[in-house]
């Protein structure tokens, strides 16, 4: 599979639902794409530079490692997306802000879902470890 790709509908629908629940769907323009070579982050959120905002009519880029995301248990997928987008806000001036996680995640999310936050982190870590082991077996 190519490094960059479109998402399957199920994954994109989850991201759209989280953006809608956060009140961002009608406020900012965003594009969701897949990069299955992406390491460490299942979902990476990037604010687009002003020149690219103008050129592509997009404010925010959400990049998903769909191979890993689809292996996360269904009940944790929406929470994983919610966690990844927890630092994305529109401030009082109408400017988009994408904050870096504090601690190893977003403290507000971890306060709200302490047990699930740990479970998500451990699930993602084990999936990346499994992928790494599978790749090393293929190369041997």
SVG drawing of the C-alpha trace seen along z (x, -y; Angstrom):
<svg xmlns="http://www.w3.org/2000/svg" viewBox="-21 -38 38 53">
<polyline fill="none" stroke="black" stroke-width="0.4" points="0.0,0.0 1.2,-3.5 2.4,-5.6 -0.5,-8.1 -4.0,-6.9 -7.6,-7.6 -9.3,-6.1 -12.0,-3.4 -15.4,-4.9 -15.6,-3.4 -12.5,-5.1 -13.4,-8.4 -16.8,-8.2 -15.3,-7.9 -13.1,-10.9 -16.0,-12.9 -18.1,-12.0 -15.4,-13.1 -14.9,-16.3 -18.6,-17.0 -18.9,-16.2 -16.0,-18.6 -17.9,-21.3 -15.1,-21.6 -16.7,-20.0 -18.6,-23.1 -16.0,-25.6 -12.7,-24.4 -11.9,-22.7 -10.1,-19.4 -8.8,-16.5 -8.3,-12.9 -5.8,-10.7 -4.0,-7.4 -0.3,-6.8 0.2,-3.2 4.0,-3.8 3.5,-6.3 5.3,-5.3 4.3,-5.9 1.2,-8.0 -1.9,-6.2 -3.5,-9.6 -1.3,-12.6 -3.0,-16.1 -1.3,-18.9 -2.2,-22.5 -1.8,-23.5 0.5,-26.5 -1.3,-29.6 0.0,-29.1 -1.3,-25.5 -4.6,-26.5 -5.1,-28.9 -3.9,-26.4 -5.9,-23.4 -8.8,-25.0 -7.9,-23.0 -7.0,-24.1 -6.2,-20.8 -4.7,-17.5 -5.5,-14.4 -3.2,-11.4 -4.2,-8.0 -2.2,-4.7 -5.3,-2.8 -3.6,0.6 -3.0,0.0 -6.3,-1.9 -8.5,0.9 -6.9,3.4 -7.8,1.3 -11.0,2.8 -14.1,1.1 -15.0,-0.3 -11.7,-2.2 -11.5,-3.5 -13.7,-6.6 -11.9,-7.3 -8.5,-7.0 -9.7,-9.6 -11.1,-11.8 -7.7,-11.6 -5.8,-12.5 -8.0,-15.5 -8.2,-16.7 -5.6,-19.4 -7.5,-20.9 -9.5,-24.1 -10.6,-27.3 -9.7,-30.2 -11.8,-33.3 -10.3,-35.1 -11.3,-32.3 -7.8,-30.9 -7.1,-27.2 -4.9,-25.9 -3.3,-22.4 -1.7,-21.9 1.0,-19.4 0.0,-16.7 0.9,-17.5 2.5,-14.5 2.1,-11.5 -1.4,-12.5 -3.8,-15.3 -4.4,-15.7 -8.1,-16.6 -8.8,-13.4 -6.8,-11.3 -8.7,-13.0 -12.0,-12.1 -11.0,-8.5 -8.1,-7.4 -8.5,-3.6 -9.3,-3.8 -6.4,-6.2 -4.0,-3.6 -5.7,-0.8 -5.6,-2.8 -1.8,-3.5 -1.0,0.1 -3.2,1.4 -1.5,-0.9 2.0,-0.1 1.3,3.7 0.0,3.2 3.1,1.3 5.3,4.0 3.5,6.7 3.8,4.9 7.6,4.4 8.0,8.1 6.0,9.2 8.2,7.0 11.4,8.3 10.2,11.9 9.5,11.0 13.0,9.6 14.7,12.7"/>
</svg>
